[in-house]
Each structure stands twice: as structure tokens, then as C-alpha cells.
Amino acid sequence: MSKITVQQLLNAGVHFGHLRRKWNPQMAPYIFMEKNGIHIIDLNKTVVHLEDAANALKQMARSGKKILFVGTKKQAKDIIADKAKGCDMPYVTERWPGGMLTNFQTIRKTVKKMSRLDSMVKDGTAETLSKKERLVLDRTKSKLEKDFGSIADLNRLPAAIFIVDIKREHIAVAEAKRLNIPTFGMVDTNSNPNEVDFAIPANDDAADSVALILDYVTQAIREGLADRKASKDADEDEDSDNVAVEMLAASTEAVAVEAAPAEVVAEVEVSAGEETATNTETESND
């Protein structure tokens, strides 16, 4: 994973914060200066925090854990969906359903309902319904897919959540904290960085800024997944080598067993010949 530079962050506008009157005092350590009434984020600290977050996410992906991406603001939702799909991770971009984490079993029931409706359409069962029932089914299915289609493969609680704009997604942050799920987030100057475990001070309103940050962290996740796959392949190769060695040893042992009777016969013949010669000599002496 190549190291991100301050120049890259600068070109993407990651340094632009909010107006001074909207700032959160907890962000003071991450603010470099004020210019024209707007706070400027210290990009050197952004680099450090971004790399820490990326390394942590990479380790999680290497362990086979799922990271849930969350962001419902208009300028970020398409970017989040694209980047999350690229690393095969679940995401929420339409709205955060209350209880998504704290009432996860109910959410799973809703997802199963969506799967059943999808199966009805695919196997032709929906064709046997009346026109009105089919219309209701299609509407329900479309609504569920819009809200829950992106988490259809999330069979258990995620190992972590990555949030764009933690102030807007405060419910998601609160649910994750309640369940002790690690939180990663892009934190602008109007937010409290202490609300998340891994705060990345950055402009969370500009599309270019969001795209650059997400591109970097999802690249780390993809590398973690690649390491996991390589480790699995190496284990499989080692198992195959062990099986081959065991088979070779077994075949060698079988050959030895098959050869044993002939050797025994030869020893018996030699012994019989020696015994005959001894008896003959004894008779001659008599």
C-alpha cells in the first residue's frame, strides 16, 4: 500500500473545514489555521490518522471480517456504494434504519423477506397472483432492495463500521458504541472526533475528498483480502504436499510388504539347504 501524500490530500480539498462559527472545539488539535472565516485542517495529522485507520482495516479484512460502510449524504452515497462494492463489503447509503445494529435480528428477518419475494419472482410463483397482488409485491420488493439490498450478505454484525460524516450519522455511531463495535469516520471541523475510535480529520462534504479517502482505505481492505487468499492457497498447497508425502510413504510400505514373502522364501530355501547338508554329513560320519 503506497503512502498517501499531503499534496494528494491538498489537491482533493481534504483540508477545507467549516465556517468558524460552526466548529466543534474538540477539533482544535486538528485545525491548522483559519482563513477567510473557514478552518483549515492540518493535513499532516490527516495523513497519520488515515494510515492508522487503513492499517487497522487491513488487519480486519485479513482476518475475514466484514466492515460496514455508512454514508447517506447526496454527494457521498454513490462513491461509497462504488468503493464498498469494489472490496466486497456491505454498505448503507439510502437511510440508516433504526436498530440496524442493536436490533440486528429483526433486520435479518426483513432481509429474508426480501429474498423470499425475489425467489417468488424468479420461480414464477408471482405469476399466479392477481394483478393487484403482483403490483404490491413488486413495490414491496423494490423498496426492500433499495433499503436493504446492499446488506443482503451481512449475516452477522459487522466487525467495524466506516462512516462518512459522523455528525449526520450519529445514530449509527451511537448503536456501534453501544455494541462496542469499532468505528472509523471522516471527521470534519463541525464534529466531535472523540465519538469514533479512529477519527480521520477531513472534509466530508466534497466529493473529491470523500473519494480519495475511501479509495485509500478500500485499497487497504483489498490488500488484506488478497493476503488472506494467498495465505489460504499456501495452506492448501502445504496440505496437498503432506497428502502426497503420505501417499508416497504408504505406497513404499506396500511395496515392502509385497516384497517380504519372496525374501522369506529365499531365507527358508537357504535354511533348508543348510539343514540337508548337515544331515548328509552326519550320516556319512556314522
Secondary structure by P-SEA (a helix, b strand, c coil): cccccaaaaaaaccccccccccccccccccccccccccccccaaaaaaaaaaaaaaaaaaaaabbbbbbbbcccccaaaaaaaaaaabbbbbccccccccccaaaaaaaaaaaaaaaaaaaaacccccccaaaaaaaaaaaaaaaacccccccccccccbbbbcccccaaaaaaaaaaaccbbbbbccccccccccccccccccccaaaaaaaaaaaaaaaaaaaaaaaaaaaaaaaaaaaaaaaaaaaaaaaaaaaaaaaaaaaaaaaaaaaaaaaaaaaaaaac
